[in-house]
């Protein structure tokens, strides 16, 4: 099955944004024990800040000057940068090259990576704020297919915790979360 990753990016953005809108306790814990809710949201906002300059053809070093410090209202910052990133994705040829910190790849590779990151962090934020943890099923399926084929790379990257054991017949969202080191239960 082919997925429309531009549409999935908007879905992931909306899933994360819905949870951002529910935040009451910004200093609260998240499933990533090293991050508070503020740290988690800040991480995802900063990732969105990088999208437009990188898609415009800048290298990471060149784009660094386009990434502004975040101030104050992270809800407003999320909305601003998430929508700017979505617009950049929509306006960029998915086969164009993008310069990432670890090499040059087609834009679609970066889009899939970013969409997967936002989707998993939408669950993290839902868990942190006590919101509905169910993610869009098509988004879950696409991210699962993307990440399941990268098990070795994920394990070696240090970006996620070790996979959490779950039953082979567990719901797909549970298997996705477990793959990224999260305990879905």
Backbone as a printed PyTorch tensor [residue, N CA C, xyz], in Angstrom:
tensor([[[  0.8390,  -1.1830,   0.0000],
         [  0.0000,   0.0000,   0.0000],
         [  0.8880,   1.2530,   0.0000]],

        [[  0.5950,   2.1570,  -0.8940],
         [  1.2950,   3.4390,  -0.9240],
         [  0.5660,   4.4230,  -0.0220]],

        [[  1.3260,   5.2280,   0.6730],
         [  0.7560,   6.2120,   1.5820],
         [  1.0180,   7.6150,   1.0500]],

        [[  0.0930,   8.5110,   1.2990],
         [  0.2530,   9.9260,   0.9630],
         [  0.9170,  10.5850,   2.1730]],

        [[  2.2350,  10.6950,   2.1310],
         [  2.9850,  11.1790,   3.2810],
         [  2.7440,  12.6590,   3.5660]],

        [[  2.3670,  13.4350,   2.5610],
         [  2.0180,  14.8400,   2.8080],
         [  0.7600,  14.8900,   3.6810]],

        [[ -0.2220,  14.0940,   3.3290],
         [ -1.4470,  14.0260,   4.1260],
         [ -1.1640,  13.4700,   5.5180]],

        [[ -0.3020,  12.4600,   5.5850],
         [  0.0390,  11.8770,   6.8810],
         [  0.7900,  12.8720,   7.7610]],

        [[  1.6030,  13.7280,   7.1460],
         [  2.3050,  14.7540,   7.9260],
         [  1.2940,  15.6850,   8.5750]],

        [[  0.2760,  16.0870,   7.8250],
         [ -0.7640,  16.9570,   8.3890],
         [ -1.5290,  16.2340,   9.5030]],

        [[ -1.7770,  14.9460,   9.3010],
         [ -2.4670,  14.1630,  10.3380],
         [ -1.6260,  14.1100,  11.6050]],

        [[ -0.3370,  13.8170,  11.4660],
         [  0.5500,  13.7670,  12.6380],
         [  0.6080,  15.1400,  13.3060]],

        [[  0.7190,  16.1950,  12.5060],
         [  0.7330,  17.5660,  13.0370],
         [ -0.5330,  17.8280,  13.8470]],

        [[ -1.6750,  17.4350,  13.2910],
         [ -2.9530,  17.6710,  13.9810],
         [ -3.0810,  16.8310,  15.2490]],

        [[ -2.5810,  15.5980,  15.2050],
         [ -2.6100,  14.7330,  16.3950],
         [ -1.7790,  15.3680,  17.5160]],

        [[ -0.5750,  15.8250,  17.1680],
         [  0.2800,  16.4440,  18.1750],
         [ -0.3440,  17.7480,  18.6570]],

        [[ -0.8260,  18.5530,  17.7370],
         [ -1.4270,  19.8400,  18.0800],
         [ -2.6320,  19.7070,  18.9940]],

        [[ -3.4340,  18.6800,  18.7870],
         [ -4.5980,  18.4630,  19.6550],
         [ -4.1570,  18.2090,  21.0920]],

        [[ -3.0330,  17.5040,  21.2500],
         [ -2.5200,  17.2410,  22.6020],
         [ -1.8590,  18.4790,  23.2020]],

        [[ -1.1870,  19.2770,  22.3620],
         [ -0.5940,  20.5310,  22.8390],
         [ -1.6920,  21.4270,  23.4080]],

        [[ -2.8230,  21.4570,  22.7430],
         [ -3.9370,  22.3060,  23.1940],
         [ -4.4680,  21.8820,  24.5590]],

        [[ -4.1990,  20.6620,  24.9730],
         [ -4.7220,  20.1370,  26.2340],
         [ -3.7560,  20.3040,  27.4110]],

        [[ -2.5680,  20.8010,  27.1620],
         [ -1.5590,  20.8740,  28.2230],
         [ -1.9830,  21.8550,  29.3100]],

        [[ -1.9350,  21.3730,  30.5400],
         [ -2.1900,  22.2010,  31.7160],
         [ -0.8940,  22.3050,  32.5260]],

        [[ -0.2230,  21.1840,  32.6900],
         [  0.9890,  21.1240,  33.5170],
         [  2.2160,  20.9570,  32.6140]],

        [[  2.8630,  22.0580,  32.2890],
         [  4.0020,  22.0490,  31.3770],
         [  5.2470,  21.4060,  31.9900]],

        [[  5.3270,  21.3420,  33.2950],
         [  6.4960,  20.7370,  33.9400],
         [  6.2750,  19.2640,  34.2560]],

        [[  5.1420,  18.7130,  33.8290],
         [  4.8220,  17.3200,  34.1130],
         [  5.7390,  16.3490,  33.3840]],

        [[  5.7670,  15.0990,  33.8540],
         [  6.6310,  14.0740,  33.2540],
         [  6.0580,  13.5560,  31.9330]],

        [[  6.9230,  12.9310,  31.1560],
         [  6.5230,  12.2660,  29.9120],
         [  7.0330,  10.8330,  29.9420]],

        [[  6.6400,  10.0030,  28.9830],
         [  7.1940,   8.6460,  28.9430],
         [  8.7110,   8.6180,  28.7920]],

        [[  9.2910,   9.6690,  28.2180],
         [ 10.7500,   9.7840,  28.1710],
         [ 11.1730,  10.4300,  29.4790]],

        [[ 11.7440,   9.6620,  30.3690],
         [ 12.0080,  10.1480,  31.7260],
         [ 12.9850,  11.3140,  31.7800]],

        [[ 13.6960,  11.5760,  30.6820],
         [ 14.6190,  12.7130,  30.6520],
         [ 13.9240,  14.0220,  30.2820]],

        [[ 12.6720,  13.9600,  29.8510],
         [ 11.9650,  15.1360,  29.3450],
         [ 10.7040,  15.4370,  30.1360]],

        [[ 10.4820,  16.7240,  30.3580],
         [  9.1840,  17.1920,  30.8510],
         [  8.3030,  17.4400,  29.6240]],

        [[  7.0600,  17.8050,  29.8760],
         [  6.1600,  18.1680,  28.7790],
         [  6.7630,  19.3290,  27.9870]],

        [[  7.2940,  20.3170,  28.6720],
         [  7.9240,  21.4540,  27.9890],
         [  9.0660,  20.9850,  27.0970]],

        [[  9.9290,  20.1030,  27.6080],
         [ 11.0510,  19.6000,  26.8230],
         [ 10.5730,  18.8780,  25.5630]],

        [[  9.5470,  18.0610,  25.7190],
         [  8.9990,  17.3060,  24.5950],
         [  8.4550,  18.2530,  23.5310]],

        [[  7.6300,  19.2020,  23.9340],
         [  7.0410,  20.1290,  22.9680],
         [  8.1400,  20.9620,  22.3180]],

        [[  9.0710,  21.4300,  23.0980],
         [ 10.1810,  22.2220,  22.5490],
         [ 10.9400,  21.4130,  21.4880]],

        [[ 11.2230,  20.1510,  21.7660],
         [ 11.9160,  19.2840,  20.8050],
         [ 11.1560,  19.2260,  19.4820]],

        [[  9.8630,  18.9910,  19.5440],
         [  9.0850,  18.8420,  18.3180],
         [  8.9660,  20.1810,  17.5830]],

        [[  8.8330,  21.2760,  18.3120],
         [  8.7860,  22.5960,  17.6700],
         [ 10.1050,  22.8830,  16.9580]],

        [[ 11.2120,  22.6270,  17.6120],
         [ 12.5210,  22.8840,  16.9890],
         [ 12.6770,  22.0460,  15.7210]],

        [[ 12.2360,  20.8010,  15.7660],
         [ 12.2980,  19.9610,  14.5650],
         [ 11.5070,  20.6020,  13.4190]],

        [[ 10.3760,  21.2230,  13.7330],
         [  9.5830,  21.8850,  12.6980],
         [ 10.2790,  23.1350,  12.1730]],

        [[ 11.0190,  23.8210,  13.0300],
         [ 11.7460,  25.0140,  12.6030],
         [ 12.7710,  24.6900,  11.5140]],

        [[ 13.3550,  23.5190,  11.5770],
         [ 14.3940,  23.1360,  10.6200],
         [ 13.8390,  22.8280,   9.2380]],

        [[ 12.5730,  22.4560,   9.1490],
         [ 12.0250,  21.9700,   7.8790],
         [ 12.1150,  23.0040,   6.7540]],

        [[ 11.5580,  24.2190,   6.8890],
         [ 11.5950,  25.1430,   5.7450],
         [ 13.0020,  25.4670,   5.2240]],

        [[ 13.9730,  25.7920,   6.0800],
         [ 15.2870,  26.0920,   5.5010],
         [ 15.9590,  24.8770,   4.8440]],

        [[ 15.7750,  23.6970,   5.4310],
         [ 16.3720,  22.5110,   4.8190],
         [ 15.7100,  22.1870,   3.4900]],

        [[ 14.3910,  22.3300,   3.4100],
         [ 13.7020,  22.0510,   2.1500],
         [ 14.0030,  23.1120,   1.0980]],

        [[ 14.4300,  24.2810,   1.5350],
         [ 14.8240,  25.3390,   0.6000],
         [ 16.2310,  25.1050,   0.0550]],

        [[ 16.8790,  24.0200,   0.4780],
         [ 18.1710,  23.6600,  -0.0700],
         [ 19.3660,  24.0070,   0.8000]],

        [[ 19.1180,  24.5470,   1.9790],
         [ 20.2330,  24.9020,   2.8570],
         [ 20.8130,  23.6550,   3.5190]],

        [[ 22.0920,  23.7500,   3.8400],
         [ 22.7170,  22.6960,   4.6300],
         [ 22.3370,  22.9340,   6.0900]],

        [[ 22.6550,  21.9850,   6.9400],
         [ 22.3660,  22.1400,   8.3640],
         [ 23.0870,  23.3750,   8.9130]],

        [[ 24.3420,  23.5430,   8.5440],
         [ 25.0840,  24.7170,   9.0290],
         [ 24.4570,  26.0170,   8.5430]],

        [[ 24.0340,  26.0750,   7.2860],
         [ 23.3930,  27.2750,   6.7540],
         [ 22.0340,  27.5110,   7.4110]],

        [[ 21.2950,  26.4500,   7.6650],
         [ 19.9480,  26.5710,   8.2370],
         [ 19.9810,  26.9880,   9.7040]],

        [[ 21.0880,  26.7130,  10.3620],
         [ 21.2030,  27.0120,  11.7940],
         [ 20.8230,  28.4660,  12.1010]],

        [[ 21.1940,  29.3870,  11.2230],
         [ 20.8860,  30.8030,  11.4670],
         [ 19.4040,  31.1120,  11.2670]],

        [[ 18.6640,  30.2260,  10.5970],
         [ 17.2260,  30.4310,  10.3910],
         [ 16.3900,  29.9060,  11.5520]],

        [[ 17.0140,  29.1660,  12.4530],
         [ 16.2900,  28.5640,  13.5740],
         [ 16.3870,  29.5130,  14.7580]],

        [[ 15.2710,  30.1730,  15.0400],
         [ 15.2240,  31.1840,  16.1030],
         [ 15.0470,  30.5260,  17.4670]],

        [[ 15.4830,  31.2350,  18.4820],
         [ 15.2230,  30.7850,  19.8480],
         [ 13.7220,  30.8500,  20.1080]],

        [[ 13.2420,  29.8960,  20.8630],
         [ 11.8170,  29.8860,  21.1990],
         [ 11.5920,  30.7600,  22.4170]],

        [[ 10.5000,  31.4700,  22.4040],
         [ 10.1760,  32.3780,  23.5070],
         [  8.7480,  32.1320,  23.9780]],

        [[  8.5970,  32.0540,  25.2700],
         [  7.2700,  32.1090,  25.8720],
         [  6.2990,  31.0250,  25.4860]],

        [[  5.3000,  31.3750,  24.7400],
         [  4.1300,  30.5520,  24.4930],
         [  4.4280,  29.4170,  23.5110]],

        [[  4.7280,  28.2360,  24.0320],
         [  5.0420,  27.0980,  23.1640],
         [  3.8400,  26.6460,  22.3500]],

        [[  2.6320,  26.8840,  22.8390],
         [  1.4390,  26.5630,  22.0520],
         [  1.4440,  27.3770,  20.7570]],

        [[  1.6850,  28.6830,  20.8830],
         [  1.7270,  29.5510,  19.7030],
         [  2.9160,  29.2000,  18.8140]],

        [[  4.0470,  28.8950,  19.4250],
         [  5.2280,  28.5130,  18.6490],
         [  4.9520,  27.2240,  17.8700]],

        [[  4.2950,  26.2640,  18.5090],
         [  3.9400,  25.0240,  17.8210],
         [  3.0910,  25.3390,  16.5910]],

        [[  2.0360,  26.0940,  16.7810],
         [  1.1430,  26.4000,  15.6530],
         [  1.8910,  27.1130,  14.5320]],

        [[  2.6960,  28.0640,  14.8790],
         [  3.4490,  28.8290,  13.8730],
         [  4.3810,  27.9340,  13.0660]],

        [[  5.2360,  27.2050,  13.7530],
         [  6.2480,  26.4270,  13.0500],
         [  5.6960,  25.1470,  12.4250]],

        [[  4.7010,  24.5440,  13.0280],
         [  4.1140,  23.3350,  12.4440],
         [  3.4250,  23.6540,  11.1220]],

        [[  2.7200,  24.7670,  11.0730],
         [  2.0420,  25.1280,   9.8300],
         [  3.0450,  25.5870,   8.7660]],

        [[  4.1100,  26.2640,   9.1630],
         [  5.1620,  26.6460,   8.2100],
         [  5.8250,  25.3920,   7.6290]],

        [[  6.0560,  24.3900,   8.4740],
         [  6.6470,  23.1380,   7.9990],
         [  5.6990,  22.4420,   7.0240]],

        [[  4.4150,  22.3760,   7.3520],
         [  3.4510,  21.7290,   6.4540],
         [  3.4430,  22.4110,   5.0910]],

        [[  3.4560,  23.7180,   5.0830],
         [  3.4700,  24.4630,   3.8280],
         [  4.7370,  24.1480,   3.0360]],

        [[  5.8680,  24.0950,   3.7060],
         [  7.1280,  23.7720,   3.0280],
         [  7.0770,  22.3690,   2.4200]],

        [[  6.5390,  21.4020,   3.1630],
         [  6.4220,  20.0450,   2.6230],
         [  5.5630,  20.0560,   1.3660]],

        [[  4.4320,  20.7420,   1.4340],
         [  3.4910,  20.7630,   0.3080],
         [  4.0870,  21.4110,  -0.9370]],

        [[  4.9950,  22.3490,  -0.7590],
         [  5.5420,  23.1110,  -1.8880],
         [  6.8600,  22.5560,  -2.4240]],

        [[  7.3460,  21.4510,  -1.8800],
         [  8.6530,  20.9270,  -2.2580],
         [  8.5090,  19.5990,  -2.9870]],

        [[  9.2840,  19.4440,  -4.0510],
         [  9.3430,  18.1860,  -4.7990],
         [  9.9010,  17.0990,  -3.8790]],

        [[  9.1600,  16.0330,  -3.7100],
         [  9.5650,  14.9740,  -2.7840],
         [ 10.8110,  14.2230,  -3.2360]],

        [[ 11.1980,  14.3860,  -4.4810],
         [ 12.4200,  13.7310,  -4.9610],
         [ 13.6380,  14.6570,  -4.9330]],

        [[ 13.4190,  15.9240,  -4.5900],
         [ 14.5320,  16.8760,  -4.4970],
         [ 15.4730,  16.4400,  -3.3720]],

        [[ 16.7350,  16.8320,  -3.4530],
         [ 17.6690,  16.4790,  -2.3700],
         [ 17.4830,  17.3970,  -1.1660]],

        [[ 17.6790,  16.8300,   0.0120],
         [ 17.6910,  17.6090,   1.2480],
         [ 18.9490,  17.2160,   2.0120]],

        [[ 19.6290,  18.2250,   2.5410],
         [ 20.8800,  18.0070,   3.2650],
         [ 20.5790,  17.8530,   4.7510]],

        [[ 20.8000,  16.6580,   5.2610],
         [ 20.5840,  16.3770,   6.6750],
         [ 21.9450,  16.2430,   7.3590]],

        [[ 21.9500,  16.1340,   8.6490],
         [ 23.2220,  16.0670,   9.3880],
         [ 24.0190,  14.8070,   9.0640]],

        [[ 23.3660,  13.7920,   8.5310],
         [ 24.0440,  12.5230,   8.2630],
         [ 24.0830,  12.1670,   6.7800]],

        [[ 23.8490,  13.1700,   5.9150],
         [ 23.9570,  12.9320,   4.4770],
         [ 22.8610,  13.6380,   3.6980]],

        [[ 22.8890,  13.4550,   2.3860],
         [ 21.8940,  14.0530,   1.4990],
         [ 20.9490,  12.9550,   1.0240]],

        [[ 19.6590,  13.2250,   1.1380],
         [ 18.6310,  12.2400,   0.8380],
         [ 17.4940,  12.8970,   0.0630]],

        [[ 16.6120,  12.1050,  -0.5590],
         [ 15.4150,  12.6850,  -1.1470],
         [ 14.5200,  13.2600,  -0.0430]],

        [[ 13.8290,  14.3340,  -0.3680],
         [ 12.9350,  14.9960,   0.5910],
         [ 11.9560,  13.9970,   1.2040]],

        [[ 11.4620,  13.0570,   0.4110],
         [ 10.4780,  12.1150,   0.9450],
         [ 11.0260,  11.3130,   2.1240]],

        [[ 12.2960,  10.9920,   2.1010],
         [ 12.9080,  10.2770,   3.2310],
         [ 12.7870,  11.1290,   4.5020]],

        [[ 13.1300,  12.3940,   4.3900],
         [ 13.0500,  13.3220,   5.5300],
         [ 11.5970,  13.4950,   5.9750]],

        [[ 10.6750,  13.5910,   5.0290],
         [  9.2470,  13.7120,   5.3430],
         [  8.7770,  12.4990,   6.1540]],

        [[  9.1430,  11.3170,   5.7350],
         [  8.7430,  10.1070,   6.4560],
         [  9.3470,  10.0890,   7.8620]],

        [[ 10.5990,  10.5000,   7.9620],
         [ 11.2770,  10.5470,   9.2540],
         [ 10.5690,  11.5330,  10.1900]],

        [[ 10.2980,  12.7250,   9.6970],
         [  9.6590,  13.7480,  10.5140],
         [  8.2320,  13.3640,  10.9030]],

        [[  7.4930,  12.8080,   9.9690],
         [  6.1210,  12.3880,  10.2570],
         [  6.1100,  11.3020,  11.3230]],

        [[  7.0240,  10.3770,  11.2200],
         [  7.1190,   9.3040,  12.2160],
         [  7.4500,   9.8670,  13.5900]],

        [[  8.3670,  10.8120,  13.6320],
         [  8.7670,  11.4360,  14.8980],
         [  7.5790,  12.1470,  15.5510]],

        [[  6.8600,  12.9280,  14.7860],
         [  5.7130,  13.6520,  15.3440],
         [  4.6440,  12.6730,  15.8180]],

        [[  4.3990,  11.6200,  15.0470],
         [  3.3670,  10.6500,  15.4250],
         [  3.6910,   9.9920,  16.7630]],

        [[  4.9240,   9.5200,  16.9110],
         [  5.3060,   8.8570,  18.1610],
         [  5.2500,   9.8570,  19.3200]],

        [[  5.6970,  11.0760,  19.0790],
         [  5.6490,  12.0830,  20.1430],
         [  4.2250,  12.5390,  20.4520]],

        [[  3.3040,  12.4030,  19.5090],
         [  1.8920,  12.6910,  19.8030],
         [  1.3830,  11.7150,  20.8600]],

        [[  1.7980,  10.4600,  20.7460],
         [  1.4220,   9.4850,  21.7700],
         [  2.0770,   9.8420,  23.1020]],

        [[  3.3750,  10.1810,  23.0590],
         [  4.0740,  10.5710,  24.2880],
         [  3.3250,  11.6940,  24.9960]],

        [[  2.9410,  12.6920,  24.2330],
         [  2.2620,  13.8420,  24.8200],
         [  0.8800,  13.4620,  25.3220]],

        [[  0.1810,  12.6120,  24.5920],
         [ -1.1300,  12.1430,  25.0630],
         [ -0.9930,  11.4420,  26.4100]],

        [[ -0.0180,  10.5860,  26.5250],
         [  0.2110,   9.8750,  27.7910],
         [  0.5470,  10.8800,  28.8930]],

        [[  1.3580,  11.8680,  28.5770],
         [  1.8000,  12.8440,  29.5720],
         [  0.6620,  13.7200,  30.0850]],

        [[ -0.2860,  14.0490,  29.2190],
         [ -1.3610,  14.9690,  29.6250],
         [ -2.6620,  14.2470,  29.9460]],

        [[ -2.6550,  12.9210,  29.8700],
         [ -3.8560,  12.1600,  30.1880],
         [ -4.9220,  12.2300,  29.1100]],

        [[ -4.5100,  12.4290,  27.8620],
         [ -5.4500,  12.5270,  26.7390],
         [ -5.6490,  11.1550,  26.0980]],

        [[ -6.5690,  11.0970,  25.1660],
         [ -6.7990,   9.8920,  24.3870],
         [ -5.4950,   9.5280,  23.6720]],

        [[ -5.0280,   8.3170,  23.8720],
         [ -3.7430,   7.8910,  23.3140],
         [ -3.8630,   7.2560,  21.9330]],

        [[ -5.0780,   7.0460,  21.4710],
         [ -5.2540,   6.4270,  20.1580],
         [ -4.8490,   7.3960,  19.0590]],

        [[ -4.0190,   6.9100,  18.1550],
         [ -3.5890,   7.6900,  17.0070],
         [ -4.3460,   7.2350,  15.7670]],

        [[ -4.3850,   8.0770,  14.7710],
         [ -5.0390,   7.7540,  13.5110],
         [ -4.5070,   6.4140,  12.9850]],

        [[ -5.3960,   5.4610,  12.6730],
         [ -4.9380,   4.1240,  12.2730],
         [ -4.0920,   4.1020,  10.9960]],

        [[ -4.3990,   4.9510,  10.0300],
         [ -3.6000,   4.9900,   8.8050],
         [ -2.2110,   5.5390,   9.1030]],

        [[ -2.1420,   6.5390,   9.9590],
         [ -0.8560,   7.0820,  10.3800],
         [ -0.0360,   6.0010,  11.0810]],

        [[ -0.6550,   5.2790,  11.9840],
         [  0.0340,   4.1990,  12.7170],
         [  0.5530,   3.1510,  11.7410]],

        [[ -0.2770,   2.7540,  10.7820],
         [  0.1470,   1.7330,   9.8270],
         [  1.3360,   2.2140,   8.9880]],

        [[  1.2740,   3.4320,   8.5180],
         [  2.3640,   3.9680,   7.6930],
         [  3.6580,   4.0710,   8.4920]],

        [[  3.5720,   4.5970,   9.7050],
         [  4.7730,   4.7460,  10.5270],
         [  5.3170,   3.3650,  10.9080]],

        [[  4.4340,   2.4340,  11.2080],
         [  4.8760,   1.0770,  11.5110],
         [  5.6630,   0.5010,  10.3290]],

        [[  5.1030,   0.6140,   9.1420],
         [  5.7920,   0.0740,   7.9610],
         [  7.1380,   0.7640,   7.7380]],

        [[  7.1810,   2.0460,   8.0070],
         [  8.4300,   2.8030,   7.8490],
         [  9.4800,   2.3510,   8.8700]],

        [[  9.0910,   2.2560,  10.1240],
         [ 10.0610,   1.9780,  11.1850],
         [ 10.3720,   0.4950,  11.3550]],

        [[  9.4160,  -0.3760,  11.0770],
         [  9.6500,  -1.8050,  11.2480],
         [ 10.8020,  -2.2770,  10.3700]],

        [[ 10.9370,  -1.6880,   9.2040],
         [ 12.0260,  -2.0560,   8.3090],
         [ 13.3680,  -1.4720,   8.7210]],

        [[ 13.3600,  -0.6620,   9.7760],
         [ 14.5930,  -0.0110,  10.2290],
         [ 14.9610,  -0.4280,  11.6500]],

        [[ 14.5470,  -1.6010,  12.0480],
         [ 14.7630,  -2.0550,  13.4220],
         [ 16.2250,  -1.9370,  13.8600]],

        [[ 17.1260,  -2.4240,  13.0430],
         [ 18.5440,  -2.4010,  13.4180],
         [ 19.0460,  -0.9700,  13.5530]],

        [[ 18.6750,  -0.1170,  12.6020],
         [ 19.1040,   1.2790,  12.6400],
         [ 18.5320,   1.9690,  13.8770]],

        [[ 17.2650,   1.7080,  14.1970],
         [ 16.6420,   2.3110,  15.3800],
         [ 17.3790,   1.8790,  16.6470]],

        [[ 17.6940,   0.6010,  16.7300],
         [ 18.3760,   0.0800,  17.9110],
         [ 19.7620,   0.7030,  18.0670]],

        [[ 20.4380,   0.9220,  16.9490],
         [ 21.8000,   1.4660,  16.9890],
         [ 21.8440,   2.9840,  17.1140]],

        [[ 20.7470,   3.6520,  16.8160],
         [ 20.7580,   5.1160,  16.7490],
         [ 20.8360,   5.8050,  18.1020]],

        [[ 20.3360,   5.1480,  19.1330],
         [ 20.2830,   5.7870,  20.4400],
         [ 19.1430,   6.7840,  20.5540]],

        [[ 18.3360,   6.9300,  19.4900],
         [ 17.2180,   7.8750,  19.5080],
         [ 16.0240,   7.3410,  20.2910]],

        [[ 15.9630,   6.0280,  20.4130],
         [ 14.8490,   5.3860,  21.1120],
         [ 15.4100,   4.4280,  22.1500]],

        [[ 14.5800,   4.1120,  23.1220],
         [ 14.9530,   3.0910,  24.0780],
         [ 14.9020,   1.7250,  23.4170]],

        [[ 15.3800,   0.7220,  24.1240],
         [ 15.3150,  -0.6380,  23.6110],
         [ 13.8550,  -1.0310,  23.3960]],

        [[ 13.5890,  -1.8330,  22.3660],
         [ 12.2110,  -2.2700,  22.1360],
         [ 11.6370,  -2.9580,  23.3780]],

        [[ 10.3600,  -2.7460,  23.5890],
         [  9.6380,  -3.3460,  24.7100],
         [  8.9280,  -4.5960,  24.1770]],

        [[  9.0480,  -5.7280,  24.8580],
         [  8.3750,  -6.9330,  24.3610],
         [  6.8480,  -6.7840,  24.3990]],

        [[  6.2070,  -7.1610,  23.3080],
         [  4.7500,  -7.2530,  23.2300],
         [  4.4190,  -8.5010,  22.4180]],

        [[  3.2070,  -8.9470,  22.5500],
         [  2.7640, -10.1220,  21.8000],
         [  2.7550,  -9.8120,  20.3000]],

        [[  3.0240, -10.8250,  19.4870],
         [  3.0120, -10.6480,  18.0260],
         [  1.6530, -10.2130,  17.5120]],

        [[  0.5930, -10.5830,  18.2300],
         [ -0.7540, -10.2130,  17.7940],
         [ -1.3030,  -8.9880,  18.5260]],

        [[ -0.4310,  -8.2590,  19.2080],
         [ -0.8550,  -7.0250,  19.8840],
         [ -1.3460,  -6.0310,  18.8280]],

        [[ -2.1860,  -5.0880,  19.2270],
         [ -2.6210,  -4.0670,  18.2650],
         [ -1.4120,  -3.3760,  17.6320]],

        [[ -1.5720,  -2.9650,  16.3850],
         [ -0.4640,  -2.3820,  15.6390],
         [  0.1250,  -1.1620,  16.3510]],

        [[ -0.7030,  -0.3140,  16.9270],
         [ -0.1630,   0.8480,  17.6320],
         [  0.7130,   0.4020,  18.7960]],

        [[  0.3110,  -0.6230,  19.5190],
         [  1.1230,  -1.1300,  20.6240],
         [  2.4710,  -1.6500,  20.1150]],

        [[  2.4620,  -2.3570,  18.9820],
         [  3.7200,  -2.8740,  18.4290],
         [  4.6250,  -1.7300,  17.9720]],

        [[  4.0320,  -0.6760,  17.3990],
         [  4.8120,   0.4870,  16.9800],
         [  5.4650,   1.1530,  18.1840]],

        [[  4.6860,   1.3970,  19.2090],
         [  5.2230,   2.0500,  20.4070],
         [  6.3040,   1.1930,  21.0530]],

        [[  6.0690,  -0.1060,  21.1330],
         [  7.0520,  -1.0140,  21.7190],
         [  8.3460,  -1.0030,  20.9110]],

        [[  8.2390,  -0.9280,  19.5930],
         [  9.4090,  -0.8720,  18.7310],
         [ 10.2650,   0.3440,  19.0430]],

        [[  9.6200,   1.4420,  19.4440],
         [ 10.3470,   2.6830,  19.7460],
         [ 10.6720,   2.8220,  21.2360]],

        [[ 10.5930,   1.7140,  21.9570],
         [ 11.0180,   1.7070,  23.3610],
         [  9.9670,   2.2080,  24.3350]],

        [[  8.7230,   2.2920,  23.8990],
         [  7.6580,   2.7910,  24.7730],
         [  6.7840,   1.6220,  25.2330]],

        [[  6.3610,   1.6920,  26.4800],
         [  5.4700,   0.6810,  27.0180],
         [  4.0400,   1.1480,  26.7630]],

        [[  3.3480,   0.4920,  25.8300],
         [  1.9980,   0.9420,  25.4680],
         [  0.9440,   0.6840,  26.5370]],

        [[  1.2820,  -0.0310,  27.5750],
         [  0.2860,  -0.3730,  28.6150],
         [  0.4960,   0.4090,  29.8530]]])
